Amino acid sequence: MIAQEMLIQLQHAPLVERIQVIEVLLQSVKQEIKPPEPPRQPNKPFIVRQFNLGSDVIVDRDAIYRERGM
């Protein structure tokens, strides 16, 4: 616990010093309450499979933009 003498000294300290004490206390609390990072799941290897979609698709951009009204 904080000694009563220290509390009395803080109560009679200049405003600037009291604000500095508050900032130091809040900074220490902020460091303690940082949420722990969630554990990461290990990377699961995957297999890339190739497949054929059929013939090549030729895209006419001009026709698509005309349909959209651009």
C-alpha positions in Angstrom: 0.0 0.0 0.0 1.0 3.6 -0.5 2.2 5.3 2.7 -0.1 8.0 4.0 2.8 10.4 4.1 3.3 10.0 0.3 -0.4 10.6 -0.3 -0.3 13.8 1.7 2.8 14.9 -0.2 1.0 14.3 -3.5 -2.0 16.2 -2.4 0.1 19.2 -1.7 2.3 18.9 -4.7 2.0 21.4 -7.6 -0.5 20.5 -10.3 2.2 19.8 -12.9 3.9 17.2 -10.7 0.6 15.5 -9.9 -0.3 15.3 -13.6 3.2 13.7 -14.3 2.6 11.1 -11.5 -0.8 10.3 -13.0 0.7 9.9 -16.5 3.4 7.5 -15.2 0.8 5.5 -13.4 -1.5 5.3 -16.4 1.4 4.3 -18.6 2.3 1.4 -16.3 -1.3 0.3 -16.2 -1.5 0.5 -20.0 1.5 -1.8 -20.3 0.1 -4.3 -18.0 -3.4 -4.6 -19.5 -2.3 -5.1 -23.1 -4.3 -8.0 -24.4 -2.2 -11.0 -25.2 -2.0 -11.9 -28.9 -4.1 -14.9 -29.8 -2.2 -18.0 -30.5 -1.6 -18.6 -34.2 -2.6 -21.8 -35.7 0.2 -23.6 -37.5 0.2 -23.2 -41.3 -1.4 -26.3 -42.8 0.2 -27.3 -46.1 -2.1 -27.5 -49.1 -2.0 -29.1 -52.5 -2.5 -27.2 -55.7 -4.6 -29.1 -58.2 -4.8 -28.2 -61.8 -8.0 -28.8 -63.8 -9.2 -27.9 -67.3 -12.1 -25.5 -67.7 -12.5 -26.2 -71.4 -11.5 -23.9 -74.1 -10.0 -20.5 -73.7 -12.4 -17.6 -73.0 -11.8 -14.5 -74.9 -13.0 -11.4 -73.1 -13.9 -8.2 -75.1 -13.5 -5.4 -72.6 -15.1 -2.8 -74.8 -18.3 -4.9 -75.0 -18.4 -5.3 -71.2 -17.9 -1.6 -70.6 -20.6 -0.7 -73.2 -23.1 -3.1 -71.4 -22.4 -1.3 -68.1 -22.8 2.1 -69.6 -19.2 3.2 -69.1 
